[in-house]
Amino acid sequence: MNNKTIFEELLKAGKINVRNSALFNAPAKSKDNIDFDKIEGMILGVAVGDALGNTTESMQPADRRLKHGEITDYLANRYGDKKGVPSDDTQFTVWTLEQILKDKSYIPENVAAAFNGKKIFGLGKTVKEFLINSKKGKKWHEAGPDSAGNGSLMRISPIILPHLKNDEGNLCIDTALCSMTTHNDSAAIASCLALVNLIWEVVDMKTAPEPIYWLDKFIEILKEFEIREDYNPRCIPNVGYRGTLWGYLDKAVRNAYNENMSVLDACNRWYSGEYLFETVPCVIYILMKHGDNFEDAIIRAVNDTKDNDTIAAIVGNVLGALYGKSKIPERWLNNLSGRTTDSDDGKIFEILKSTEEFLKK
């Protein structure tokens, strides 16, 4: 059974939390000339952002600054291991990529299986529940909780690879299926669709778009796919809000930008945890304020947010696709371990070589 049929059956049965938009049947425009530097940048942006942030993940920005000052390079992890090491953000992204390369397409049950039985660093509660459900025998499309966490957003970008040369209208379908595997939630699936759409567009760009583009484009795609309208943000300034993620972004992020708030002040306003109503505003706002400079954007994500490894990974994902590997600071690339486990140094770079060969065929 192909993914389009699987998707249509899940949708008809009400088992996938997404609106049936016309975009599910609209082929993405093929890429005639694929700049592999940008594909490398897309994946390495995740790894770099993750490695810069995960050693101080979950610290409040003020506490982090007191202890470490302004972080601009990798810190040794808590176990005294080498620097530039991954957490689950990098692991799930690269495992998704690796399985897609093996299958030469996105096969949902195979990617889901690739997440099981491995040592995971910094495992989130939603993915942990998915793994428990899988071990209990639930199928890939039944195991993912209805959670608005950021765990599917952080790993979604490799889904574009099989579609770069010939989409046939399945990019959005594959994206939705890939997200719902671990996060079968309206905001989670819609956010993945919006992020993939952004990446698909920026790989064709030569320069950064206008700041407001990031917000408007993300909202445009969210509107197409969100179905749940009763989310509540956790932050006190917006405690009265009840609605969609797109509506929240339109209010909170647009207001902060119009007030010319710093990244730190804005992210403190709406908090910056793993909840999508915190992660997504942070990512979009950092892109709006610092999307013209890869290094500046990552440094702000690492220093000015709480869930800093995931936020920096997603920012790195987008800007890596925009600017390419060649624009990532050499010190960050040279000191990146390239691990996907605790001992396979250089594995990411090997997989990227295979990715280049895959795209040449």
Rosetta blueprint (number, residue, H / E / L):
1 M L
2 N L
3 N H
4 K H
5 T H
6 I H
7 F H
8 E H
9 E H
10 L H
11 L H
12 K H
13 A L
14 G L
15 K L
16 I L
17 N L
18 V L
19 R L
20 N L
21 S L
22 A H
23 L H
24 F H
25 N H
26 A L
27 P L
28 A L
29 K L
30 S L
31 K L
32 D L
33 N L
34 I L
35 D L
36 F H
37 D H
38 K H
39 I H
40 E H
41 G H
42 M H
43 I H
44 L H
45 G H
46 V H
47 A H
48 V H
49 G H
50 D H
51 A H
52 L H
53 G H
54 N H
55 T H
56 T H
57 E L
58 S L
59 M L
60 Q L
61 P H
62 A H
63 D H
64 R H
65 R H
66 L H
67 K H
68 H H
69 G L
70 E L
71 I L
72 T L
73 D L
74 Y L
75 L L
76 A L
77 N L
78 R L
79 Y L
80 G L
81 D L
82 K L
83 K L
84 G L
85 V L
86 P L
87 S L
88 D H
89 D H
90 T H
91 Q H
92 F H
93 T H
94 V H
95 W H
96 T H
97 L H
98 E H
99 Q H
100 I H
101 L H
102 K H
103 D H
104 K L
105 S L
106 Y L
107 I L
108 P H
109 E H
110 N H
111 V H
112 A H
113 A H
114 A H
115 F L
116 N L
117 G L
118 K L
119 K L
120 I L
121 F L
122 G L
123 L L
124 G L
125 K H
126 T H
127 V H
128 K H
129 E H
130 F H
131 L H
132 I H
133 N H
134 S H
135 K H
136 K L
137 G L
138 K L
139 K L
140 W L
141 H L
142 E L
143 A L
144 G L
145 P L
146 D L
147 S L
148 A L
149 G E
150 N L
151 G L
152 S L
153 L H
154 M H
155 R H
156 I L
157 S H
158 P H
159 I H
160 I H
161 L H
162 P H
163 H H
164 L L
165 K L
166 N L
167 D L
168 E L
169 G L
170 N L
171 L H
172 C H
173 I H
174 D H
175 T H
176 A H
177 L H
178 C H
179 S H
180 M H
181 T L
182 T L
183 H L
184 N L
185 D L
186 S H
187 A H
188 A H
189 I H
190 A H
191 S H
192 C H
193 L H
194 A H
195 L H
196 V H
197 N H
198 L H
199 I H
200 W H
201 E H
202 V H
203 V L
204 D L
205 M L
206 K L
207 T L
208 A L
209 P L
210 E L
211 P H
212 I H
213 Y H
214 W H
215 L H
216 D H
217 K H
218 F H
219 I H
220 E H
221 I H
222 L H
223 K H
224 E H
225 F H
226 E L
227 I L
228 R L
229 E L
230 D L
231 Y E
232 N L
233 P L
234 R L
235 C L
236 I H
237 P H
238 N H
239 V L
240 G L
241 Y L
242 R L
243 G E
244 T L
245 L H
246 W H
247 G H
248 Y H
249 L H
250 D H
251 K H
252 A H
253 V H
254 R H
255 N H
256 A H
257 Y H
258 N H
259 E L
260 N L
261 M L
262 S L
263 V H
264 L H
265 D H
266 A H
267 C H
268 N H
269 R H
270 W H
271 Y L
272 S L
273 G L
274 E L
275 Y E
276 L H
277 F H
278 E H
279 T H
280 V H
281 P H
282 C H
283 V H
284 I H
285 Y H
286 I H
287 L H
288 M H
289 K H
290 H H
291 G L
292 D L
293 N L
294 F H
295 E H
296 D H
297 A H
298 I H
299 I H
300 R H
301 A H
302 V H
303 N H
304 D H
305 T L
306 K L
307 D L
308 N H
309 D H
310 T H
311 I H
312 A H
313 A H
314 I H
315 V H
316 G H
317 N H
318 V H
319 L H
320 G H
321 A H
322 L H
323 Y H
324 G L
325 K H
326 S H
327 K H
328 I L
329 P L
330 E H
331 R H
332 W H
333 L H
334 N H
335 N L
336 L L
337 S L
338 G L
339 R L
340 T L
341 T L
342 D L
343 S L
344 D L
345 D L
346 G L
347 K H
348 I H
349 F H
350 E H
351 I H
352 L H
353 K H
354 S H
355 T H
356 E H
357 E H
358 F H
359 L H
360 K H
361 K L
